């Protein structure tokens, strides 16, 4: 038996063998992968595992080799790869029936649905994140949450936050920490803070890797390229983690979102939240704010940036956002 890399982008026959192996194991071959390995008995693929960023995924072992300790070999090889490229903290998706195996390899469960168990290993971990949140917790009971990418922060975002702030004591405003946007995480976070600084009952917080991230909801960043069935499973996982662990930690009873006329994936997310929250959390879906006949959206602002139509942008964003955009123009 030997372990070797499978070059999915260079070896069509190796990729097909890998894809067939995953399907047989009851898994969906995932296209979002950076690195994949296989264990072979001569040329027969008997085990595989992959990495996307700091997430272990697509791990499967041939049922007839289950007692060969292949799972620990796969996981150890992937962990070594992650450490070599600088990660000390990593995540794992698995099915509920196999979660105990990964628990024995040192992984801790964060949350679970009927389809998935979401686990992690290393530090800083989810408990550290909860500690970070609780340091900024207000002593209020009627609390709401908003989660946004704000790429960039627009008057539409500001409208959503302002409306939420009118109806509750505290709004916890989570800004995505994921670095997969035109505007980097630090810039987006600062623009949101400046944009809502006049609202005294709004607390701006990072999501780290625990809300709408490559770990919890990778399909969100694929938008129109995402498969609806996969996005649905991930959306339920993300909503479950929020409901069971984050909302409860901050005494959040309501989540505000904007209606989604454009993105199928975001609409899937809204519907998944509605179903997952049930009676435990209230989901409020507000109509999007308009400028003229069109709704205000970050995607519209980015399109206008491509067109260099700064006069149109100025009407859609707060002053701090417009200042950053004009600075980018002059670079």
NUTORKE-32292 format. One record per residue (C-alpha): residue in one letter; x, y, z. Coordinates in Angstrom, 2 decimals, padded with zeros to 5 digits, always signed. Layout:
atom rest=A east=X north=Y up=Z;
...
//
This chain:
atom rest=X east=+000.00 north=+000.00 up=+000.00;
atom rest=X east=+001.21 north=+003.51 up=-000.76;
atom rest=X east=-000.01 north=+007.09 up=-000.38;
atom rest=X east=+000.37 north=+009.49 up=-003.27;
atom rest=X east=-001.08 north=+012.75 up=-004.48;
atom rest=X east=-003.96 north=+012.69 up=-006.96;
atom rest=X east=-003.61 north=+015.58 up=-009.40;
atom rest=X east=-007.28 north=+016.18 up=-010.14;
atom rest=X east=-006.53 north=+019.01 up=-012.57;
atom rest=X east=-003.89 north=+017.08 up=-014.53;
atom rest=X east=-004.92 north=+013.43 up=-014.47;
atom rest=X east=-008.39 north=+012.84 up=-016.00;
atom rest=X east=-008.34 north=+009.06 up=-015.44;
atom rest=X east=-007.15 north=+009.50 up=-011.84;
atom rest=X east=-009.88 north=+012.07 up=-011.26;
atom rest=X east=-012.54 north=+009.74 up=-012.66;
atom rest=X east=-011.32 north=+006.87 up=-010.48;
atom rest=X east=-011.44 north=+009.21 up=-007.46;
atom rest=X east=-014.92 north=+010.52 up=-008.32;
atom rest=X east=-016.30 north=+006.99 up=-008.80;
atom rest=X east=-014.75 north=+005.93 up=-005.49;
atom rest=X east=-016.45 north=+008.80 up=-003.62;
atom rest=X east=-019.83 north=+008.09 up=-005.20;
atom rest=X east=-019.55 north=+004.44 up=-004.16;
atom rest=X east=-018.82 north=+005.66 up=-000.62;
atom rest=X east=-021.96 north=+007.81 up=-000.68;
atom rest=X east=-020.15 north=+011.14 up=-001.02;
atom rest=X east=-020.47 north=+013.89 up=-003.62;
atom rest=X east=-017.21 north=+014.69 up=-005.45;
atom rest=X east=-016.37 north=+018.27 up=-004.51;
atom rest=X east=-014.77 north=+020.66 up=-007.00;
atom rest=X east=-013.50 north=+023.07 up=-004.32;
atom rest=X east=-010.25 north=+021.31 up=-003.44;
atom rest=X east=-006.63 north=+022.42 up=-003.20;
atom rest=X east=-004.94 north=+019.08 up=-002.52;
atom rest=X east=-006.00 north=+015.43 up=-002.75;
atom rest=X east=-004.27 north=+012.18 up=-001.79;
atom rest=X east=-005.11 north=+008.54 up=-002.28;
atom rest=X east=-004.04 north=+005.28 up=-000.66;
atom rest=X east=-003.51 north=+002.55 up=-003.23;
atom rest=X east=-003.28 north=-001.22 up=-003.05;
atom rest=X east=-001.13 north=-001.53 up=-006.17;
atom rest=X east=-003.29 north=+000.53 up=-008.58;
atom rest=X east=-006.58 north=+000.09 up=-006.73;
atom rest=X east=-007.74 north=+003.22 up=-004.89;
atom rest=X east=-008.75 north=+002.15 up=-001.37;
atom rest=X east=-008.82 north=+005.47 up=+000.48;
atom rest=X east=-008.78 north=+009.19 up=-000.22;
atom rest=X east=-008.87 north=+012.58 up=+001.47;
atom rest=X east=-008.65 north=+016.21 up=+000.38;
atom rest=X east=-008.02 north=+019.73 up=+001.64;
atom rest=X east=-009.61 north=+023.04 up=+000.73;
atom rest=X east=-007.85 north=+025.83 up=+002.57;
atom rest=X east=-007.88 north=+024.53 up=+006.18;
atom rest=X east=-010.80 north=+022.13 up=+005.70;
atom rest=X east=-010.43 north=+018.36 up=+005.48;
atom rest=X east=-013.07 north=+016.94 up=+003.15;
atom rest=X east=-013.96 north=+014.10 up=+000.75;
atom rest=X east=-012.46 north=+011.50 up=+003.10;
atom rest=X east=-013.47 north=+007.92 up=+002.32;
atom rest=X east=-012.12 north=+004.40 up=+002.87;
atom rest=X east=-012.98 north=+001.23 up=+000.93;
atom rest=X east=-015.38 north=-000.79 up=+003.10;
atom rest=X east=-013.32 north=-003.97 up=+002.64;
atom rest=X east=-010.24 north=-002.23 up=+004.12;
atom rest=X east=-011.91 north=-000.66 up=+007.16;
atom rest=X east=-009.69 north=-002.49 up=+009.65;
atom rest=X east=-006.41 north=-001.48 up=+008.03;
atom rest=X east=-006.09 north=+001.81 up=+010.00;
atom rest=X east=-006.27 north=+003.70 up=+006.72;
atom rest=X east=-008.38 north=+006.55 up=+008.10;
atom rest=X east=-005.72 north=+007.63 up=+010.58;
atom rest=X east=-003.09 north=+007.47 up=+007.80;
atom rest=X east=-005.19 north=+009.71 up=+005.54;
atom rest=X east=-005.94 north=+012.22 up=+008.30;
atom rest=X east=-002.33 north=+012.31 up=+009.50;
atom rest=X east=-001.03 north=+012.92 up=+005.97;
atom rest=X east=-003.52 north=+015.78 up=+005.48;
atom rest=X east=-002.69 north=+017.30 up=+008.87;
atom rest=X east=+001.00 north=+017.25 up=+008.02;
atom rest=X east=+000.27 north=+019.01 up=+004.74;
atom rest=X east=-001.75 north=+021.70 up=+006.58;
atom rest=X east=+001.00 north=+022.23 up=+009.12;
atom rest=X east=+003.59 north=+022.49 up=+006.34;
atom rest=X east=+001.65 north=+025.36 up=+004.75;
atom rest=X east=+001.15 north=+027.11 up=+008.09;
atom rest=X east=-002.23 north=+026.03 up=+009.48;
atom rest=X east=-002.56 north=+025.19 up=+013.17;
atom rest=X east=-006.36 north=+025.01 up=+013.15;
atom rest=X east=-008.52 north=+023.00 up=+010.76;
atom rest=X east=-012.05 north=+021.81 up=+010.14;
atom rest=X east=-013.73 north=+018.63 up=+009.02;
atom rest=X east=-017.12 north=+017.61 up=+007.63;
atom rest=X east=-018.27 north=+014.05 up=+008.17;
atom rest=X east=-021.46 north=+012.02 up=+008.31;
atom rest=X east=-023.02 north=+011.47 up=+011.75;
atom rest=X east=-022.33 north=+007.73 up=+011.65;
atom rest=X east=-018.55 north=+008.28 up=+011.28;
atom rest=X east=-018.07 north=+011.23 up=+013.64;
atom rest=X east=-016.93 north=+009.00 up=+016.52;
atom rest=X east=-013.98 north=+007.81 up=+014.39;
atom rest=X east=-012.77 north=+011.39 up=+013.92;
atom rest=X east=-013.42 north=+012.15 up=+017.59;
atom rest=X east=-010.95 north=+009.37 up=+018.39;
atom rest=X east=-008.42 north=+011.17 up=+016.15;
atom rest=X east=-008.68 north=+014.36 up=+018.22;
atom rest=X east=-011.46 north=+016.29 up=+016.47;
atom rest=X east=-014.13 north=+018.12 up=+018.48;
atom rest=X east=-017.72 north=+018.52 up=+017.33;
atom rest=X east=-018.92 north=+022.09 up=+016.82;
atom rest=X east=-022.43 north=+021.33 up=+015.57;
atom rest=X east=-024.40 north=+018.64 up=+013.74;
atom rest=X east=-027.41 north=+018.23 up=+011.47;
atom rest=X east=-029.09 north=+015.07 up=+010.19;
atom rest=X east=-026.72 north=+015.17 up=+007.19;
atom rest=X east=-023.44 north=+016.52 up=+008.55;
atom rest=X east=-021.23 north=+016.82 up=+011.61;
atom rest=X east=-018.93 north=+019.85 up=+011.63;
atom rest=X east=-015.73 north=+019.31 up=+013.64;
atom rest=X east=-012.46 north=+021.09 up=+014.32;
atom rest=X east=-008.99 north=+020.55 up=+015.72;
atom rest=X east=-006.34 north=+023.04 up=+016.84;
atom rest=X east=-006.45 north=+026.59 up=+018.17;
atom rest=X east=-007.93 north=+029.15 up=+018.44;
atom rest=X east=-011.11 north=+027.09 up=+018.50;
atom rest=X east=-014.86 north=+027.71 up=+018.73;
atom rest=X east=-014.77 north=+028.15 up=+022.52;
atom rest=X east=-012.18 north=+030.89 up=+022.05;
atom rest=X east=-014.52 north=+032.57 up=+019.56;
atom rest=X east=-017.42 north=+032.46 up=+022.01;
atom rest=X east=-015.17 north=+034.02 up=+024.65;
atom rest=X east=-014.30 north=+036.79 up=+022.18;
atom rest=X east=-017.99 north=+037.47 up=+021.53;
atom rest=X east=-018.96 north=+037.49 up=+025.19;
atom rest=X east=-016.38 north=+040.19 up=+025.91;
atom rest=X east=-018.55 north=+042.57 up=+023.86;
atom rest=X east=-021.91 north=+041.26 up=+025.04;
atom rest=X east=-024.43 north=+043.85 up=+026.19;
atom rest=X east=-026.62 north=+043.20 up=+029.24;
atom rest=X east=-029.81 north=+043.37 up=+027.21;
atom rest=X east=-032.55 north=+040.82 up=+026.60;
atom rest=X east=-034.24 north=+041.88 up=+023.35;
atom rest=X east=-031.37 north=+041.30 up=+020.91;
atom rest=X east=-031.08 north=+040.78 up=+017.17;
atom rest=X east=-028.36 north=+039.74 up=+014.75;
atom rest=X east=-027.41 north=+040.62 up=+011.20;
atom rest=X east=-024.70 north=+038.84 up=+009.21;
atom rest=X east=-023.29 north=+040.61 up=+006.16;
atom rest=X east=-020.35 north=+040.51 up=+003.79;
atom rest=X east=-020.61 north=+044.26 up=+003.00;
atom rest=X east=-018.50 north=+044.12 up=-000.14;
atom rest=X east=-018.71 north=+047.12 up=+000.13;
atom rest=X east=-021.02 north=+048.58 up=+002.81;
atom rest=X east=-023.91 north=+050.35 up=+001.07;
atom rest=X east=-026.93 north=+052.44 up=+001.99;
atom rest=X east=-028.91 north=+049.23 up=+001.57;
atom rest=X east=-026.90 north=+047.61 up=+004.35;
atom rest=X east=-027.30 north=+050.75 up=+006.46;
atom rest=X east=-031.07 north=+050.67 up=+005.97;
atom rest=X east=-031.23 north=+047.05 up=+007.16;
atom rest=X east=-029.18 north=+047.83 up=+010.28;
atom rest=X east=-031.13 north=+051.00 up=+011.04;
atom rest=X east=-034.49 north=+049.23 up=+010.80;
atom rest=X east=-033.27 north=+046.41 up=+013.06;
atom rest=X east=-031.86 north=+048.90 up=+015.59;
atom rest=X east=-035.28 north=+050.58 up=+015.89;
atom rest=X east=-036.98 north=+047.40 up=+017.09;
atom rest=X east=-034.54 north=+045.82 up=+019.58;
atom rest=X east=-032.26 north=+046.78 up=+022.45;
atom rest=X east=-029.04 north=+045.52 up=+020.86;
atom rest=X east=-028.10 north=+044.54 up=+017.31;
atom rest=X east=-025.08 north=+042.26 up=+016.98;
atom rest=X east=-023.79 north=+042.99 up=+013.49;
atom rest=X east=-021.48 north=+040.25 up=+012.22;
atom rest=X east=-019.15 north=+041.07 up=+009.31;
atom rest=X east=-017.75 north=+038.12 up=+007.35;
atom rest=X east=-014.11 north=+037.46 up=+008.11;
atom rest=X east=-013.60 north=+035.45 up=+004.93;
atom rest=X east=-011.00 north=+036.85 up=+002.52;
atom rest=X east=-012.86 north=+036.15 up=-000.71;
atom rest=X east=-014.15 north=+039.58 up=-001.64;
atom rest=X east=-013.08 north=+042.64 up=-003.66;
atom rest=X east=-012.69 north=+044.60 up=-000.42;
atom rest=X east=-010.48 north=+042.89 up=+002.16;
atom rest=X east=-011.74 north=+041.86 up=+005.60;
atom rest=X east=-010.15 north=+044.73 up=+007.50;
atom rest=X east=-011.54 north=+047.34 up=+005.09;
atom rest=X east=-015.06 north=+045.88 up=+005.14;
atom rest=X east=-015.06 north=+045.67 up=+008.94;
atom rest=X east=-013.93 north=+049.28 up=+009.31;
atom rest=X east=-016.44 north=+050.58 up=+006.76;
atom rest=X east=-019.26 north=+048.86 up=+008.63;
atom rest=X east=-018.07 north=+050.28 up=+011.96;
atom rest=X east=-017.88 north=+053.81 up=+010.52;
atom rest=X east=-021.19 north=+053.41 up=+008.73;
atom rest=X east=-023.11 north=+052.47 up=+011.90;
atom rest=X east=-021.12 north=+054.50 up=+014.44;
atom rest=X east=-024.13 north=+056.79 up=+015.06;
atom rest=X east=-026.26 north=+053.81 up=+016.13;
atom rest=X east=-025.41 north=+053.34 up=+019.80;
atom rest=X east=-027.14 north=+049.98 up=+020.17;
atom rest=X east=-025.20 north=+048.26 up=+017.36;
atom rest=X east=-022.17 north=+046.09 up=+018.20;
atom rest=X east=-019.96 north=+045.12 up=+015.23;
atom rest=X east=-018.35 north=+041.69 up=+015.50;
atom rest=X east=-016.27 north=+039.37 up=+013.29;
atom rest=X east=-017.60 north=+035.99 up=+012.14;
atom rest=X east=-014.17 north=+034.32 up=+012.10;
atom rest=X east=-014.73 north=+030.91 up=+010.49;
atom rest=X east=-018.05 north=+030.12 up=+012.15;
atom rest=X east=-020.63 north=+031.95 up=+010.01;
atom rest=X east=-020.91 north=+032.02 up=+006.21;
atom rest=X east=-017.31 north=+030.96 up=+005.70;
atom rest=X east=-015.38 north=+028.51 up=+003.54;
atom rest=X east=-015.74 north=+026.15 up=+006.49;
atom rest=X east=-019.48 north=+026.44 up=+007.16;
atom rest=X east=-020.94 north=+027.56 up=+003.83;
atom rest=X east=-018.48 north=+027.44 up=+000.89;
atom rest=X east=-021.29 north=+027.51 up=-001.69;
atom rest=X east=-022.10 north=+031.09 up=-000.64;
atom rest=X east=-018.95 north=+032.30 up=-002.39;
atom rest=X east=-019.69 north=+030.38 up=-005.61;
atom rest=X east=-023.06 north=+032.11 up=-006.06;
atom rest=X east=-024.49 north=+031.09 up=-009.47;
atom rest=X east=-021.92 north=+028.29 up=-009.88;
atom rest=X east=-023.01 north=+026.53 up=-006.69;
atom rest=X east=-025.09 north=+023.37 up=-006.80;
atom rest=X east=-028.42 north=+024.01 up=-005.10;
atom rest=X east=-028.51 north=+020.63 up=-003.35;
atom rest=X east=-025.07 north=+021.15 up=-001.80;
atom rest=X east=-025.84 north=+024.76 up=-000.90;
atom rest=X east=-028.98 north=+023.59 up=+000.89;
atom rest=X east=-027.08 north=+021.15 up=+003.13;
atom rest=X east=-024.42 north=+023.74 up=+003.94;
atom rest=X east=-027.01 north=+026.46 up=+004.61;
atom rest=X east=-028.77 north=+024.24 up=+007.14;
atom rest=X east=-025.46 north=+023.54 up=+008.86;
atom rest=X east=-024.59 north=+027.24 up=+009.06;
atom rest=X east=-028.08 north=+028.12 up=+010.34;
atom rest=X east=-027.94 north=+025.33 up=+012.93;
atom rest=X east=-024.59 north=+026.51 up=+014.27;
atom rest=X east=-025.92 north=+030.06 up=+014.57;
atom rest=X east=-029.16 north=+028.99 up=+016.25;
atom rest=X east=-027.73 north=+026.49 up=+018.73;
atom rest=X east=-024.40 north=+028.05 up=+019.69;
atom rest=X east=-024.11 north=+031.74 up=+018.75;
atom rest=X east=-027.65 north=+033.05 up=+019.24;
atom rest=X east=-027.92 north=+031.29 up=+022.57;
atom rest=X east=-024.56 north=+032.68 up=+023.76;
atom rest=X east=-025.60 north=+036.30 up=+023.07;
atom rest=X east=-029.32 north=+035.95 up=+023.92;
atom rest=X east=-030.28 north=+036.71 up=+020.31;
atom rest=X east=-033.96 north=+036.16 up=+019.56;
atom rest=X east=-034.27 north=+037.68 up=+016.07;
atom rest=X east=-032.20 north=+037.65 up=+012.89;
atom rest=X east=-032.70 north=+040.28 up=+010.21;
atom rest=X east=-031.94 north=+039.66 up=+006.54;
atom rest=X east=-032.71 north=+041.46 up=+003.31;
atom rest=X east=-034.94 north=+039.82 up=+000.74;
atom rest=X east=-032.94 north=+038.27 up=-002.08;
atom rest=X east=-034.13 north=+038.98 up=-005.63;
atom rest=X east=-030.79 north=+038.20 up=-007.29;
atom rest=X east=-028.84 north=+035.28 up=-005.77;
atom rest=X east=-030.33 north=+031.78 up=-005.68;
atom rest=X east=-027.79 north=+030.68 up=-003.07;
atom rest=X east=-028.64 north=+033.57 up=-000.73;
atom rest=X east=-032.33 north=+032.81 up=-001.15;
atom rest=X east=-031.62 north=+029.14 up=-000.31;
atom rest=X east=-029.85 north=+030.42 up=+002.82;
atom rest=X east=-032.80 north=+032.61 up=+003.82;
atom rest=X east=-035.22 north=+029.70 up=+003.44;
atom rest=X east=-032.88 north=+027.32 up=+005.31;
atom rest=X east=-032.72 north=+029.77 up=+008.21;
atom rest=X east=-036.49 north=+030.11 up=+008.28;
atom rest=X east=-036.96 north=+026.35 up=+008.49;
atom rest=X east=-034.05 north=+025.69 up=+010.87;
atom rest=X east=-034.90 north=+028.48 up=+013.30;
atom rest=X east=-038.50 north=+027.33 up=+013.64;
atom rest=X east=-040.09 north=+028.90 up=+016.70;
atom rest=X east=-036.77 north=+029.26 up=+018.53;
atom rest=X east=-035.60 north=+032.30 up=+016.54;
atom rest=X east=-037.57 north=+034.89 up=+014.59;
atom rest=X east=-036.38 north=+035.57 up=+011.04;
atom rest=X east=-037.32 north=+039.01 up=+009.71;
atom rest=X east=-036.91 north=+039.47 up=+005.94;
atom rest=X east=-036.98 north=+043.15 up=+004.98;
atom rest=X east=-037.55 north=+044.48 up=+001.45;
atom rest=X east=-034.41 north=+045.90 up=-000.13;
atom rest=X east=-033.97 north=+049.69 up=-000.11;
atom rest=X east=-034.20 north=+051.22 up=-003.56;
atom rest=X east=-032.46 north=+054.09 up=-005.31;
atom rest=X east=-034.75 north=+055.15 up=-008.09;
atom rest=X east=-036.30 north=+052.03 up=-009.58;
atom rest=X east=-033.43 north=+049.69 up=-008.67;
atom rest=X east=-032.60 north=+048.03 up=-005.35;
atom rest=X east=-029.31 north=+049.03 up=-003.76;
atom rest=X east=-026.81 north=+046.17 up=-003.71;
atom rest=X east=-023.09 north=+045.73 up=-003.27;
atom rest=X east=-022.95 north=+043.95 up=-006.63;
atom rest=X east=-024.48 north=+047.01 up=-008.30;
atom rest=X east=-021.83 north=+049.21 up=-006.67;
atom rest=X east=-019.04 north=+046.91 up=-007.88;
atom rest=X east=-020.47 north=+046.99 up=-011.41;
atom rest=X east=-020.52 north=+050.80 up=-011.33;
atom rest=X east=-016.90 north=+050.73 up=-010.13;
atom rest=X east=-015.99 north=+048.74 up=-013.25;
atom rest=X east=-017.77 north=+051.40 up=-015.29;
atom rest=X east=-016.01 north=+054.17 up=-013.31;
atom rest=X east=-019.42 north=+055.76 up=-012.70;
atom rest=X east=-018.57 north=+057.44 up=-009.42;
atom rest=X east=-021.47 north=+059.90 up=-009.54;
atom rest=X east=-023.92 north=+056.97 up=-009.48;
atom rest=X east=-021.96 north=+055.23 up=-006.72;
atom rest=X east=-022.11 north=+058.29 up=-004.45;
atom rest=X east=-025.89 north=+057.98 up=-004.18;
atom rest=X east=-025.67 north=+054.32 up=-003.10;
atom rest=X east=-023.07 north=+054.29 up=-000.32;
atom rest=X east=-022.26 north=+056.10 up=+002.96;
atom rest=X east=-019.51 north=+058.77 up=+002.85;
atom rest=X east=-016.82 north=+056.50 up=+004.35;
atom rest=X east=-017.43 north=+053.85 up=+001.70;
atom rest=X east=-017.35 north=+056.42 up=-001.09;
atom rest=X east=-014.05 north=+057.79 up=+000.24;
atom rest=X east=-012.44 north=+054.33 up=+000.11;
atom rest=X east=-013.78 north=+053.71 up=-003.41;
atom rest=X east=-012.43 north=+057.04 up=-004.70;
atom rest=X east=-009.06 north=+056.28 up=-003.11;
atom rest=X east=-008.98 north=+052.98 up=-005.01;
atom rest=X east=-009.78 north=+054.93 up=-008.19;
atom rest=X east=-006.70 north=+057.08 up=-007.71;
atom rest=X east=-004.31 north=+054.18 up=-007.14;
//
